[in-house]
Amino acid sequence: MKGNKFIFSAVAAFVFIAGAVAAIYIFRNEIADFFVDIKARIDEKILSRNGEYED
């Protein structure tokens, strides 16, 4: 019975990791856009604190 639990756990972990990799591959553009947007917001806050303004 212990052997079956280990095999089931190993298969479930593999499926989870494969799903995560597939999701990252499928949604890589959306993920990149999200982080670019976050970086732009951070840069905007840093510029507004320094007294520098964009025209």
C-alpha positions as CSV (number, residue, x, y, z in Angstrom):
1,M,0.0,0.0,0.0
2,K,2.9,2.4,0.8
3,G,4.3,1.8,-2.7
4,N,1.0,2.7,-4.3
5,K,0.9,6.0,-2.3
6,F,4.4,6.9,-3.3
7,I,3.7,6.2,-7.0
8,F,0.5,8.2,-6.9
9,S,2.3,11.1,-5.2
10,A,5.1,11.0,-7.7
11,V,2.6,11.0,-10.6
12,A,0.6,13.8,-9.1
13,A,3.7,15.9,-8.6
14,F,4.8,15.3,-12.2
15,V,1.4,16.2,-13.5
16,F,1.4,19.4,-11.4
17,I,4.9,20.4,-12.6
18,A,4.0,19.7,-16.2
19,G,0.8,21.7,-15.9
20,A,2.7,24.7,-14.4
21,V,5.3,24.6,-17.1
22,A,2.6,24.4,-19.8
23,A,0.7,27.3,-18.3
24,I,3.8,29.4,-18.2
25,Y,4.6,28.5,-21.8
26,I,1.0,29.3,-23.0
27,F,0.6,32.5,-21.0
28,R,4.2,33.8,-21.3
29,N,3.2,37.0,-23.2
30,E,0.6,37.9,-20.6
31,I,3.0,37.2,-17.8
32,A,5.6,39.4,-19.4
33,D,3.1,42.2,-19.9
34,F,2.1,42.0,-16.3
35,F,5.7,42.4,-15.1
36,V,6.3,45.2,-17.6
37,D,3.2,47.0,-16.2
38,I,4.4,46.5,-12.6
39,K,7.9,47.9,-13.5
40,A,6.3,50.9,-15.2
41,R,4.2,51.6,-12.1
42,I,7.3,51.3,-9.8
43,D,9.3,53.6,-12.1
44,E,6.5,56.1,-12.2
45,K,6.4,56.2,-8.4
46,I,10.2,56.6,-8.1
47,L,10.2,59.4,-10.7
48,S,7.4,61.2,-8.8
49,R,9.3,61.1,-5.5
50,N,12.5,62.5,-7.0
51,G,10.8,65.6,-8.3
52,E,11.4,64.6,-11.9
53,Y,8.5,64.8,-14.3
54,E,8.0,63.6,-17.8
55,D,6.8,66.0,-20.5
